[in-house]
Amino acid sequence: MTRSTPPSDWVAYAVVFGTVAAMMYGKYLIGRGDKPIDEVIKEDIQEVEHLVEDVIHDVEDKIK
């Protein structure tokens, strides 16, 4: 079994830079969506209520 030569420096720099960039992007995404869960749930519930109301109106119009 032979040993291969170690990767050149640019490969190591690219891996480290890619890892740091991915971590920073993940933290950005987490921070961007940082709202209290109650607000998020209320917004989702209101959106679903509006969709249900639209469906009810569509069904009523089709029945008439």
A tleap script that builds the chain and sets N, CA, C and O, in Angstrom:
source leaprc.protein.ff14SB
mol = sequence {
  NMET THR ARG SER THR PRO PRO SER ASP TRP
  VAL ALA TYR ALA VAL VAL PHE GLY THR VAL
  ALA ALA MET MET TYR GLY LYS TYR LEU ILE
  GLY ARG GLY ASP LYS PRO ILE ASP GLU VAL
  ILE LYS GLU ASP ILE GLN GLU VAL GLU HIE
  LEU VAL GLU ASP VAL ILE HIE ASP VAL GLU
  ASP LYS ILE CLYS
}
set mol.1.N position { 0.843 -1.169 0.000 }
set mol.1.CA position { 0.000 0.000 0.000 }
set mol.1.C position { 0.892 1.238 0.000 }
set mol.1.O position { 1.743 1.406 0.874 }
set mol.2.N position { 0.688 2.079 -0.972 }
set mol.2.CA position { 1.521 3.279 -1.076 }
set mol.2.C position { 0.739 4.496 -0.613 }
set mol.2.O position { -0.487 4.551 -0.705 }
set mol.3.N position { 1.482 5.456 -0.119 }
set mol.3.CA position { 0.854 6.687 0.333 }
set mol.3.C position { 0.869 7.693 -0.810 }
set mol.3.O position { 1.860 7.830 -1.528 }
set mol.4.N position { -0.229 8.380 -0.958 }
set mol.4.CA position { -0.275 9.421 -1.990 }
set mol.4.C position { 0.275 10.715 -1.407 }
set mol.4.O position { 0.401 10.860 -0.191 }
set mol.5.N position { 0.591 11.624 -2.268 }
set mol.5.CA position { 1.105 12.908 -1.802 }
set mol.5.C position { -0.037 13.707 -1.179 }
set mol.5.O position { -1.182 13.595 -1.618 }
set mol.6.N position { 0.258 14.496 -0.181 }
set mol.6.CA position { -0.805 15.286 0.441 }
set mol.6.C position { -1.334 16.332 -0.544 }
set mol.6.O position { -0.613 16.755 -1.447 }
set mol.7.N position { -2.576 16.744 -0.372 }
set mol.7.CA position { -3.138 17.739 -1.289 }
set mol.7.C position { -2.382 19.054 -1.176 }
set mol.7.O position { -1.807 19.383 -0.139 }
set mol.8.N position { -2.402 19.774 -2.253 }
set mol.8.CA position { -1.699 21.060 -2.243 }
set mol.8.C position { -2.458 22.058 -1.354 }
set mol.8.O position { -3.592 21.804 -0.949 }
set mol.9.N position { -1.828 23.167 -1.066 }
set mol.9.CA position { -2.400 24.138 -0.136 }
set mol.9.C position { -3.723 24.714 -0.624 }
set mol.9.O position { -4.602 24.984 0.194 }
set mol.10.N position { -3.891 24.909 -1.908 }
set mol.10.CA position { -5.115 25.545 -2.393 }
set mol.10.C position { -6.335 24.674 -2.131 }
set mol.10.O position { -7.436 25.193 -1.950 }
set mol.11.N position { -6.157 23.367 -2.109 }
set mol.11.CA position { -7.286 22.477 -1.809 }
set mol.11.C position { -7.722 22.673 -0.357 }
set mol.11.O position { -8.915 22.758 -0.067 }
set mol.12.N position { -6.764 22.743 0.539 }
set mol.12.CA position { -7.088 22.951 1.949 }
set mol.12.C position { -7.764 24.306 2.147 }
set mol.12.O position { -8.738 24.410 2.892 }
set mol.13.N position { -7.253 25.339 1.487 }
set mol.13.CA position { -7.868 26.659 1.594 }
set mol.13.C position { -9.289 26.653 1.040 }
set mol.13.O position { -10.178 27.275 1.621 }
set mol.14.N position { -9.511 25.968 -0.060 }
set mol.14.CA position { -10.848 25.905 -0.658 }
set mol.14.C position { -11.826 25.184 0.275 }
set mol.14.O position { -12.973 25.607 0.418 }
set mol.15.N position { -11.381 24.115 0.898 }
set mol.15.CA position { -12.248 23.367 1.816 }
set mol.15.C position { -12.590 24.224 3.032 }
set mol.15.O position { -13.749 24.272 3.444 }
set mol.16.N position { -11.615 24.888 3.601 }
set mol.16.CA position { -11.860 25.737 4.773 }
set mol.16.C position { -12.768 26.896 4.400 }
set mol.16.O position { -13.709 27.199 5.134 }
set mol.17.N position { -12.508 27.546 3.281 }
set mol.17.CA position { -13.341 28.669 2.839 }
set mol.17.C position { -14.772 28.206 2.585 }
set mol.17.O position { -15.718 28.892 2.973 }
set mol.18.N position { -14.943 27.057 1.942 }
set mol.18.CA position { -16.278 26.531 1.680 }
set mol.18.C position { -17.030 26.220 2.957 }
set mol.18.O position { -18.227 26.490 3.057 }
set mol.19.N position { -16.340 25.656 3.930 }
set mol.19.CA position { -16.964 25.329 5.209 }
set mol.19.C position { -17.384 26.602 5.946 }
set mol.19.O position { -18.493 26.675 6.474 }
set mol.20.N position { -16.517 27.586 5.981 }
set mol.20.CA position { -16.831 28.846 6.660 }
set mol.20.C position { -17.983 29.553 5.949 }
set mol.20.O position { -18.875 30.090 6.606 }
set mol.21.N position { -17.975 29.558 4.633 }
set mol.21.CA position { -19.052 30.209 3.888 }
set mol.21.C position { -20.386 29.511 4.149 }
set mol.21.O position { -21.409 30.177 4.313 }
set mol.22.N position { -20.385 28.195 4.188 }
set mol.22.CA position { -21.618 27.452 4.448 }
set mol.22.C position { -22.139 27.734 5.855 }
set mol.22.O position { -23.345 27.886 6.051 }
set mol.23.N position { -21.249 27.803 6.822 }
set mol.23.CA position { -21.659 28.098 8.197 }
set mol.23.C position { -22.241 29.509 8.306 }
set mol.23.O position { -23.254 29.709 8.976 }
set mol.24.N position { -21.615 30.478 7.659 }
set mol.24.CA position { -22.107 31.856 7.706 }
set mol.24.C position { -23.465 31.976 7.023 }
set mol.24.O position { -24.342 32.692 7.507 }
set mol.25.N position { -23.643 31.283 5.906 }
set mol.25.CA position { -24.914 31.315 5.200 }
set mol.25.C position { -26.009 30.667 6.060 }
set mol.25.O position { -27.134 31.164 6.107 }
set mol.26.N position { -25.688 29.580 6.727 }
set mol.26.CA position { -26.648 28.932 7.618 }
set mol.26.C position { -27.054 29.839 8.763 }
set mol.26.O position { -28.231 29.910 9.117 }
set mol.27.N position { -26.084 30.533 9.345 }
set mol.27.CA position { -26.401 31.463 10.427 }
set mol.27.C position { -27.248 32.622 9.915 }
set mol.27.O position { -28.136 33.101 10.619 }
set mol.28.N position { -26.975 33.074 8.690 }
set mol.28.CA position { -27.779 34.142 8.090 }
set mol.28.C position { -29.228 33.676 7.922 }
set mol.28.O position { -30.158 34.417 8.244 }
set mol.29.N position { -29.423 32.456 7.420 }
set mol.29.CA position { -30.775 31.949 7.222 }
set mol.29.C position { -31.505 31.775 8.549 }
set mol.29.O position { -32.701 32.052 8.641 }
set mol.30.N position { -30.802 31.323 9.563 }
set mol.30.CA position { -31.423 31.168 10.875 }
set mol.30.C position { -31.800 32.539 11.433 }
set mol.30.O position { -32.898 32.708 11.963 }
set mol.31.N position { -30.908 33.512 11.321 }
set mol.31.CA position { -31.170 34.852 11.846 }
set mol.31.C position { -32.265 35.572 11.096 }
set mol.31.O position { -33.011 36.356 11.683 }
set mol.32.N position { -32.371 35.315 9.801 }
set mol.32.CA position { -33.376 35.993 8.991 }
set mol.32.C position { -34.776 35.555 9.389 }
set mol.32.O position { -35.703 36.364 9.394 }
set mol.33.N position { -34.930 34.307 9.715 }
set mol.33.CA position { -36.238 33.788 10.090 }
set mol.33.C position { -36.443 33.743 11.589 }
set mol.33.O position { -37.225 32.930 12.082 }
set mol.34.N position { -35.757 34.598 12.318 }
set mol.34.CA position { -35.794 34.559 13.778 }
set mol.34.C position { -36.984 35.355 14.302 }
set mol.34.O position { -36.855 36.532 14.638 }
set mol.35.N position { -38.148 34.701 14.369 }
set mol.35.CA position { -39.340 35.307 14.939 }
set mol.35.C position { -39.824 34.379 16.042 }
set mol.35.O position { -39.556 33.177 16.019 }
set mol.36.N position { -40.526 34.936 16.990 }
set mol.36.CA position { -41.133 34.047 17.986 }
set mol.36.C position { -42.091 33.078 17.303 }
set mol.36.O position { -42.793 33.453 16.364 }
set mol.37.N position { -42.120 31.856 17.765 }
set mol.37.CA position { -42.893 30.807 17.115 }
set mol.37.C position { -44.375 31.126 17.125 }
set mol.37.O position { -45.094 30.723 16.211 }
set mol.38.N position { -44.855 31.846 18.144 }
set mol.38.CA position { -46.275 32.198 18.201 }
set mol.38.C position { -46.675 33.072 17.020 }
set mol.38.O position { -47.748 32.885 16.446 }
set mol.39.N position { -45.816 34.035 16.650 }
set mol.39.CA position { -46.112 34.907 15.517 }
set mol.39.C position { -46.152 34.110 14.219 }
set mol.39.O position { -47.024 34.324 13.377 }
set mol.40.N position { -45.222 33.207 14.065 }
set mol.40.CA position { -45.171 32.400 12.849 }
set mol.40.C position { -46.418 31.534 12.740 }
set mol.40.O position { -47.007 31.421 11.666 }
set mol.41.N position { -46.818 30.925 13.843 }
set mol.41.CA position { -48.003 30.066 13.829 }
set mol.41.C position { -49.253 30.895 13.539 }
set mol.41.O position { -50.108 30.465 12.764 }
set mol.42.N position { -49.373 32.083 14.151 }
set mol.42.CA position { -50.530 32.934 13.893 }
set mol.42.C position { -50.604 33.339 12.426 }
set mol.42.O position { -51.687 33.344 11.841 }
set mol.43.N position { -49.469 33.679 11.827 }
set mol.43.CA position { -49.458 34.046 10.412 }
set mol.43.C position { -49.894 32.868 9.546 }
set mol.43.O position { -50.660 33.044 8.599 }
set mol.44.N position { -49.413 31.674 9.863 }
set mol.44.CA position { -49.798 30.488 9.097 }
set mol.44.C position { -51.285 30.199 9.250 }
set mol.44.O position { -51.950 29.845 8.276 }
set mol.45.N position { -51.815 30.346 10.462 }
set mol.45.CA position { -53.238 30.097 10.693 }
set mol.45.C position { -54.087 31.099 9.918 }
set mol.45.O position { -55.093 30.724 9.316 }
set mol.46.N position { -53.689 32.371 9.930 }
set mol.46.CA position { -54.444 33.381 9.190 }
set mol.46.C position { -54.424 33.101 7.694 }
set mol.46.O position { -55.433 33.285 7.013 }
set mol.47.N position { -53.299 32.663 7.186 }
set mol.47.CA position { -53.198 32.348 5.762 }
set mol.47.C position { -54.116 31.184 5.405 }
set mol.47.O position { -54.793 31.220 4.377 }
set mol.48.N position { -54.143 30.156 6.244 }
set mol.48.CA position { -55.011 29.006 5.999 }
set mol.48.C position { -56.474 29.419 6.097 }
set mol.48.O position { -57.295 28.953 5.307 }
set mol.49.N position { -56.820 30.283 7.049 }
set mol.49.CA position { -58.202 30.747 7.170 }
set mol.49.C position { -58.647 31.470 5.911 }
set mol.49.O position { -59.773 31.275 5.455 }
set mol.50.N position { -57.784 32.301 5.343 }
set mol.50.CA position { -58.128 33.013 4.105 }
set mol.50.C position { -58.308 32.033 2.951 }
set mol.50.O position { -59.211 32.198 2.131 }
set mol.51.N position { -57.469 31.032 2.884 }
set mol.51.CA position { -57.605 30.037 1.824 }
set mol.51.C position { -58.917 29.267 1.965 }
set mol.51.O position { -59.590 29.005 0.968 }
set mol.52.N position { -59.284 28.904 3.189 }
set mol.52.CA position { -60.529 28.173 3.427 }
set mol.52.C position { -61.727 29.045 3.054 }
set mol.52.O position { -62.679 28.557 2.444 }
set mol.53.N position { -61.690 30.328 3.415 }
set mol.53.CA position { -62.780 31.228 3.060 }
set mol.53.C position { -62.934 31.329 1.550 }
set mol.53.O position { -64.055 31.337 1.042 }
set mol.54.N position { -61.820 31.406 0.827 }
set mol.54.CA position { -61.874 31.462 -0.634 }
set mol.54.C position { -62.498 30.202 -1.211 }
set mol.54.O position { -63.297 30.276 -2.144 }
set mol.55.N position { -62.142 29.052 -0.666 }
set mol.55.CA position { -62.705 27.787 -1.147 }
set mol.55.C position { -64.200 27.738 -0.857 }
set mol.55.O position { -64.978 27.284 -1.697 }
set mol.56.N position { -64.609 28.200 0.316 }
set mol.56.CA position { -66.032 28.209 0.666 }
set mol.56.C position { -66.807 29.085 -0.306 }
set mol.56.O position { -67.878 28.693 -0.771 }
set mol.57.N position { -66.282 30.263 -0.619 }
set mol.57.CA position { -66.956 31.157 -1.560 }
set mol.57.C position { -67.026 30.533 -2.959 }
set mol.57.O position { -68.040 30.662 -3.645 }
set mol.58.N position { -65.968 29.868 -3.375 }
set mol.58.CA position { -65.973 29.206 -4.679 }
set mol.58.C position { -67.025 28.109 -4.737 }
set mol.58.O position { -67.726 27.975 -5.741 }
set mol.59.N position { -67.141 27.331 -3.679 }
set mol.59.CA position { -68.128 26.245 -3.635 }
set mol.59.C position { -69.548 26.821 -3.624 }
set mol.59.O position { -70.437 26.306 -4.302 }
set mol.60.N position { -69.752 27.888 -2.854 }
set mol.60.CA position { -71.077 28.518 -2.821 }
set mol.60.C position { -71.461 29.055 -4.189 }
set mol.60.O position { -72.614 28.925 -4.600 }
set mol.61.N position { -70.520 29.653 -4.900 }
set mol.61.CA position { -70.785 30.165 -6.240 }
set mol.61.C position { -71.120 29.052 -7.212 }
set mol.61.O position { -71.981 29.231 -8.074 }
set mol.62.N position { -70.468 27.920 -7.098 }
set mol.62.CA position { -70.735 26.795 -7.993 }
set mol.62.C position { -72.092 26.152 -7.705 }
set mol.62.O position { -72.753 25.647 -8.612 }
set mol.63.N position { -72.501 26.178 -6.433 }
set mol.63.CA position { -73.785 25.577 -6.056 }
set mol.63.C position { -74.940 26.429 -6.565 }
set mol.63.O position { -75.972 25.886 -6.960 }
set mol.64.N position { -74.794 27.736 -6.564 }
set mol.64.CA position { -75.882 28.638 -6.975 }
set mol.64.C position { -76.171 28.542 -8.422 }
set mol.64.O position { -77.056 29.235 -8.921 }
savepdb mol mol.pdb
quit
